[in-house]
Amino acid sequence: MTSTVPNKRTGGKGAKGAKARAPHKGPAKRRRAAGKAVGAPRYRPGPPIDCEPALEDASARLLALDPEVVGRLLAVGGPPPLRRREPGFAGLAAIVVSQQVSVASANAIFGRLATELAPLSPASLIAADDAALKRCGLSQAKMRTLRAVAEATTDGLDLAALGALDAGDAHAALVAVKGVGPWTADIFLLFCLGHPDAFPAGDLALQEAARIALGLRARPDARRLERIAERWRPLRGVAARMLWAYYRGVKQRAGVIGQ
């Protein structure tokens, strides 16, 4: 069965859902502004998924929680990869670059960006002109978002320290940065901070994987997928990894190159 979903990620302005917009007035004020502007996502706390043993243990617990569906995902996708990123500016920059492009394209663009601005940092990004960023393959929208992230970090947003906050507060601090949407924030929580319950429900591949695995007539939108994923709390982040692996497995079985 060939998936109808393109090999792309969703995020940034293309992600569904309201997004907080606040001036750079410090992390605390950004979090308060974001919390007022949108319904705060709910995350259940738990040990971080920050290494292979932690992922293996969490996968076993998720299988025990929902043996039928999770067993189906594992049968096709196999054990999910960890896919950890560093919890700082480079990690978030890589996620911004990956919005709405294929994984291969994102890797190529980010590789050029890291080489062009070596060492990649908020300062080197702010100092770069449009011509340099365009040579890397960045769109105008992604240039604006990366500059906003760089400015926010120099203005006091400590990305690495977000892991010590409540996940809802960390999400709010991220979406308060202009250009950073819910998908980007959840991917950062999931892969940079290792949050076990982060779940980017706006991701098209997750939606299509859920449609196929659950035998749904139509691909669920973000709200419906959020409701479906309630069964996997407090390990929705592990379920997301399994759904992506399942999606790749389904495409490979259909003769289509996976992500």
C-alpha positions in Angstrom: 0.0 0.0 0.0 1.5 3.3 -1.0 1.1 6.2 1.4 -0.5 9.3 0.1 1.6 11.5 2.5 4.6 13.2 0.9 8.0 12.6 2.5 7.9 15.9 4.3 7.7 17.3 7.8 5.2 19.9 8.9 5.9 22.7 11.2 6.4 26.5 11.6 3.7 28.6 10.2 2.3 25.6 8.2 1.4 23.8 11.4 -2.2 23.9 12.5 -3.2 25.7 15.7 -2.8 29.1 17.2 0.6 30.4 18.0 1.7 32.9 20.6 3.4 36.0 19.4 5.3 38.1 22.0 8.2 40.5 21.9 11.5 39.4 23.3 10.9 40.4 26.9 12.6 37.4 28.6 11.7 33.7 28.9 9.2 34.2 31.8 7.2 36.9 30.0 7.3 34.9 26.8 5.8 31.9 28.6 3.0 33.9 30.2 2.1 35.5 26.9 2.0 32.1 25.1 -0.1 30.5 27.9 -2.7 33.3 27.5 -2.8 33.0 23.7 -3.3 29.3 23.3 -4.7 26.3 25.1 -1.7 24.9 26.9 -0.9 21.4 25.8 -0.9 18.8 28.6 2.1 16.5 29.2 2.4 13.8 31.8 5.8 13.8 33.5 8.2 10.8 33.4 11.8 9.8 33.1 13.5 11.3 30.0 14.0 9.1 26.9 17.6 10.1 26.5 19.4 6.8 25.8 18.8 3.4 24.2 18.2 1.6 27.5 15.6 4.2 28.5 13.8 3.8 25.1 13.9 0.0 25.3 12.3 0.1 28.8 9.7 2.7 27.8 8.9 0.6 24.6 8.2 -2.4 26.8 6.0 -0.5 29.1 4.0 1.0 26.1 3.6 -2.5 24.6 2.1 -3.7 27.9 -0.2 -0.7 28.0 -1.6 -1.2 24.5 -0.5 -4.7 23.2 -2.8 -4.9 20.2 -1.9 -1.6 18.4 1.7 -1.3 19.6 2.3 -4.9 18.7 1.1 -4.1 15.2 3.4 -1.1 15.0 6.4 -3.1 16.1 5.7 -6.0 13.8 6.0 -3.6 10.8 8.4 -0.9 12.0 10.6 -2.8 14.4 12.2 -1.2 17.4 12.1 2.6 17.0 15.3 4.6 16.8 16.3 7.1 19.5 17.1 10.0 17.2 18.5 12.3 19.9 19.6 15.9 19.1 21.6 18.2 21.2 19.3 20.4 23.4 20.6 23.8 22.3 20.6 26.2 19.4 22.0 23.8 16.8 19.3 21.2 17.7 16.5 23.7 17.3 18.0 25.1 14.1 18.1 21.6 12.6 14.4 21.1 13.5 13.5 24.5 11.9 15.4 23.5 8.7 13.4 20.2 8.6 10.0 21.9 8.4 8.1 20.9 5.3 11.0 19.3 3.4 12.1 15.8 3.0 14.6 14.3 5.5 17.3 14.1 2.8 16.8 17.7 1.8 16.8 18.9 5.5 20.1 17.0 6.1 21.7 18.6 3.1 20.6 22.1 3.9 21.6 21.8 7.6 25.0 20.4 6.6 25.6 23.4 4.3 24.4 25.8 7.1 26.7 24.2 9.7 29.6 24.5 7.3 28.9 28.0 6.1 28.5 29.4 9.7 31.0 27.1 11.5 30.8 27.1 14.4 27.0 27.3 14.1 25.8 29.6 17.0 23.2 32.3 17.6 26.0 34.9 17.0 27.1 33.4 13.7 23.5 33.1 12.5 22.7 36.8 13.4 25.9 37.9 11.7 25.2 36.0 8.4 23.6 38.0 5.6 20.7 36.8 3.4 23.0 35.7 0.6 25.0 33.3 2.8 21.8 31.8 4.1 20.2 31.4 0.7 23.3 29.6 -0.5 22.6 27.0 2.2 19.1 26.5 0.7 17.0 28.3 3.3 13.7 30.0 2.5 13.0 33.5 3.6 10.5 32.2 6.2 13.2 29.9 7.7 15.7 32.7 7.7 13.3 34.8 9.7 12.6 32.0 12.2 16.3 31.1 12.7 17.1 34.8 13.3 14.2 35.1 15.8 15.5 32.0 17.6 19.0 33.3 17.6 17.8 36.7 19.0 15.7 35.0 21.6 18.6 33.0 22.9 20.8 36.0 23.2 17.9 37.7 25.0 17.8 35.1 27.7 16.0 32.0 26.3 18.2 29.1 27.6 17.2 26.2 25.3 19.2 23.7 27.3 17.6 24.7 30.5 14.1 24.1 29.2 14.4 20.5 30.2 14.3 21.6 33.9 10.9 23.3 33.3 7.4 21.8 33.3 6.9 20.6 29.7 4.0 22.9 29.2 6.1 25.9 30.2 8.9 24.8 27.9 6.5 24.4 25.0 5.0 27.9 25.7 8.5 29.4 25.8 9.3 28.0 22.4 6.1 28.9 20.6 6.4 32.5 21.9 9.4 32.8 19.5 8.1 34.2 16.2 8.0 31.5 13.6 8.2 28.6 16.0 5.0 26.6 15.9 3.6 23.7 18.0 5.1 21.0 15.7 8.6 22.5 16.1 8.2 22.9 19.9 7.0 19.3 20.3 9.8 17.9 18.2 12.3 19.9 20.3 10.7 18.5 23.5 10.7 15.0 22.0 14.2 14.7 20.5 16.3 17.4 22.2 14.9 17.2 25.7 13.8 13.5 25.6 10.3 14.2 27.0 8.4 10.9 27.1 5.0 12.4 26.5 5.7 15.0 23.8 3.5 14.2 20.7 3.5 16.4 17.5 0.0 15.6 16.4 0.2 17.9 13.4 2.8 15.7 11.8 1.4 14.3 8.5 3.4 11.1 8.7 2.1 10.4 12.2 -1.5 11.0 11.0 -1.1 8.7 8.0 0.6 6.0 10.1 -2.3 6.1 12.6 -4.8 5.9 9.7 -3.2 2.8 8.4 -2.5 1.1 11.7 -6.0 1.7 13.1 -7.8 1.1 9.8 -9.4 4.5 9.7 -11.3 5.7 6.6 -9.7 9.1 6.6 -6.4 10.5 7.9 -7.0 12.0 11.3 -6.4 15.7 11.8 -4.3 17.0 14.7 -7.2 17.2 17.2 -8.4 13.7 16.4 -4.9 12.3 16.6 -4.5 13.9 20.0 -7.6 12.1 21.2 -6.4 8.8 19.7 -3.0 9.2 21.4 -4.6 9.5 24.9 -4.4 5.7 25.1 -0.6 6.0 25.0 -0.1 8.5 27.9 2.4 9.0 29.6 4.5 7.5 26.7 3.1 9.3 23.7 6.7 10.3 22.6 7.5 6.6 22.3 4.3 6.0 20.4 5.3 8.8 18.0 8.7 7.1 17.4 6.9 3.8 16.7 4.4 5.4 14.4 7.2 7.0 12.3 9.0 3.6 12.1 5.7 1.9 11.1 5.1 4.5 8.4 8.6 3.9 7.0 8.0 0.2 7.1 4.7 0.4 5.3 6.2 2.5 2.6 9.1 0.2 2.1 6.8 -2.8 1.8 4.9 -0.9 -0.8 8.1 -0.4 -2.8 8.5 3.3 -1.9 11.8 4.6 -0.5 11.3 5.4 3.2 12.3 8.5 5.1 
